[in-house]
């Protein structure tokens, strides 16, 4: 057993005394204008410079001592792991309520080789102290190495070596972390509320990057996630969820297969979920999987998911499963999918289906599950790798008896199999969308009026047919002038980066009227503009 750092309490009392003496002197000399307070942080180090000092073996002992000290002394709030140092642990780090655990970016918490937690599923690297509710916790700034290759023999996704796991938790923030090479989840929350997960770099975990179960007010943003297995972001029976500004992809693993984002319901109400501004690419499973299953429930319990302004490319590469694509949906009502780009995804951009023909086992009772697909660009769809015959379409409905599509004002182009199966469309465009650079995944639309290139506005010699071609009732107020009085199709419609219309000032209203009365007339008008002004 290691010697405990009992000196820490005396040291901190001594520091407080020094501050008081200094303050008293400054007041007497008239140089003090503000009060001084002691550092509210307890430092852990591997070079003997900390309040608690580690030696690279069983370092959770000193870290837990520091966390216990903070919990018992209300004047302290934070335990800070100093780097550069690798803190090797062979048991869990236990954090208390009202505590921040921070560290330098080169401070690494690493699981030992052959940890041997064979009979300890759901025992995490970082967990809560005791069995009561945990609240007001922030974990930030350092690295967690799950040491996957040093702990072979454990099944992924079975709860072994989850990096952070809290049960019955509120006000939990995990940010600015690098978490990699694990067997389980990055952050797993059961029965949580007010969960924030942002600015994290997640690489090759054995389950989900974030997994929130029966939780509320869950937000995840600005994370970069490379999946080994399962999902980057996942919620189950959770509500009031926002996933935005994340970049998610996959790297090869023989057991890989999950989606970039997974949203699943079996019992709880899920009617306030928004997924937007994400880039999801090269996933083994679908880019996003939205599934309700297992029990009979009213459509009002699983509805109004809003999926918008995302980019999906090359999703659904797994050769061993059939439930691949851009977005795979079942058992949800009034899902709105708008202003996304789907480029080169496998199987279809949007699919109603259950995996591997398991509809009898998974399908909820009832009919009338509707998905609205509006203002999206769906291009270059490929046949899926498993059972490829009859795939490669823009939109496919394998569940026509219970599910239906409302498809409005999309752009469909160069899809291998065709555009629709068991679905029809109104107001759609069937032309090349004219991306700025498909090779570089720049999906801004070329325009004679001006296209944003990331730094400034540039003008092209051609104009995309997707400009001013969106659904007539969609909001376009965020688009810059001149905006033609109508939303653009695609990722940047109704945003500050929407490509401009290329119409001379004063003609916007006329352009809008033409587009309302006659889509063919609009197409002819664009052709005339190209001929007479730009070629």
Secondary structure, DSSP 8 states (H G I E B T S, - for coil): -----THHHHHHHHHHHHHHHHHHHHHHHT---S------EEEEESSS-SSEE--SSSTHHHHHHHHHHHHH-TT--EEEE-SSEEEEESS-EEE-SSEEEEE-TTEEEEE-TT---TT-TT--SEEESSSS-EEEEEEES-EEE--GGGSTTS-TTSSTT-SEEEEEEEEEEEES-EEES-SS-SEEEEEEEEEEEES-EEES-SS-SEEEES-EEEEEES-EEEESSS-SEEEES-EEEEEES-EEEE---TT----SEEEEESSS-B--EEEES-EEES-SS-SEEEEE-SS---GGGBB--EEES-EEES----SS-S--SSEEEES-BSEEEES-EEES-BSEEEEE--GGG-HHHH--S-S-EEEEEES-EEE--B--SSS-TT--EEEEES-TTTEEEEEES-EEE--SSEEEES--EES-B-S---EEETTTTEEEE--SS-EE-SSSEE--SS--TTTT-S-TTS--TTS-SS-TTS--SSTTTTSTT-------TT-HHHHHHHHHH-HHHHHHHHHHHIIIII-
